[in-house]
Amino acid sequence: MTLDESSSDARAAAAQVNPQRLLDAIQALASFGARDDGGVDRPALSGRDLQARRYLIERAIALGCTVTTDHCANLFIRRAGSEDLAPVMTGSHADTQPSGGKLDGCYGVLAGLECIEALNDAGIRTRRPLEVAVWTNEEGTRFQPGAMGSSAFVDPTLMDRYNTVADATGVTLAQALQQHAQTFPALARRNADQPANQPAHAFIELHIEQGPQLENANLPLGIVSGIQGVRWYSITCTGVAAHAGTTPMPVRRDAMTLAIDVRATIDTFAHTLGGDDTRVTFGRWSVAPNSINTIPSTVTFTVDFRHPDAAVLAAFDQQIAQCAQRDGVALQGLFSHAPVAFDNALLARLTEAAAALDTPTMTLTSGAFHDAMYLARHCPTAMLFVPSRDGISHNPLEHTDDDHLVLGTRALAHCLATLCNEP
């Protein structure tokens, strides 16, 4: 295929994206787990999620695609190519937060399916297969940690640990996976070692921004250069419980007073180290005995620190360890992930797609985790963002304008068609 032919296919695929079909699909998927307030509650591998998966599978088969699954119930919707080459992948996840919106994750899956529809409508047969992945348990609200499906796809050995994780009712992931297999007995299963042996040609994840940068800049598309690294810590401050009315202030050992001081110290050095790119959150607090008239004996709180620079993350680790040397302070590391830099060649492809659509863009770093964070270990990976109104996500008020949803899908279709025709 010549360069002109490939460019023509990309333009035709983008042009064939059907706005109403895309928007109708978003509404249809949102009906599985719909809340009265317009949001969606669809935990991973729940009954509502299985219903949503059936909808996606049936639609994929109607499009002439094959659907397979794997050891973590990821779905792979495959449109065949003309040659036996590594596939180009797109997609995201279909599980939601308990009070989630209609778009987080779901938009990337449905946009991928719309790209397949567009290629079909344009009569284009690409060299490489195109796969839309539906990753399992990205949100991590039913089973922890999040992004189980994408991380286990890249590293199947993680399933030894994941299978034993239980939800709030005691159901293990292994039991939920068995229910999935019983619900969809006809789905062929991919070989567990296939990701290591046959990496994909590329993975592009289209997602709502979940932040305010694009809207503030009045720009319709964001080229995502990477994902911030993260550190999660738990800090426990210990004092002595005593009567609030009889214990003089100078002799108190108040765990809350200590915790507030430690929190202020961490907040100060976090901003000093990270500058404007600092994201630090003290999100979970536990106080004992948690009585109005008793001096706290134990306070535990969490720290979420994110930054795109690995050196800053390492310096933060050193500083918080020093901070924890104080009497009565104990530190526990909960989670760590290095910053992810996306593939420069794919970022260029996304830029070309936006230019072909005469669409201005900005380059930004994602502050949220995405499945692309793990796929970047497997194959060349990149992300594309569309704006989020008021930066709101994980909320029934989550919203992206229809024209931005359509434009993002057109850019994705252009990029995927180009990648699928690469040798």
Buried (B, 14 or more C-beta within 10 A) or exposed (E): EEEEEBBBBBBBBBBBBBBEBBBEBBEBBBEBBBBEEEBBBBBBBBEBBBBBBEBBBEBBEEBEBBBBBBBBBBBBBBBBBEEEBBBBBBBBBBBBBBBBBBBBBBBBBBBBBBBBBBBBBBEBBBBBBBBBBBBBBBBBBBBBBBBBBBBBBBBBEBBEEBBEBBBEEEBBBEBBBEBBEEBBEEBEEBEBEBBEEEBBBBBBBBBBBBBBBBBEBEBBBBBBBBBBBBBBBBBBBBBBBBEBEEBEEEEBBBBBBBBBEBBEBBBEBBEEBBEEBBBBEBEEEEBBEEEEEBBBBBBBBBBBBBBBBEEBBBBBBEBBEEBBEEEBBEBEEEEEBEBBBBBEEBBEBBBBBBEBBEBEBBEBBBBBBBBBBBBBBBBBBBBBBBBBBEBBBBBBBBBBBEEBBBBBBBBBBBBBBBBBBBE
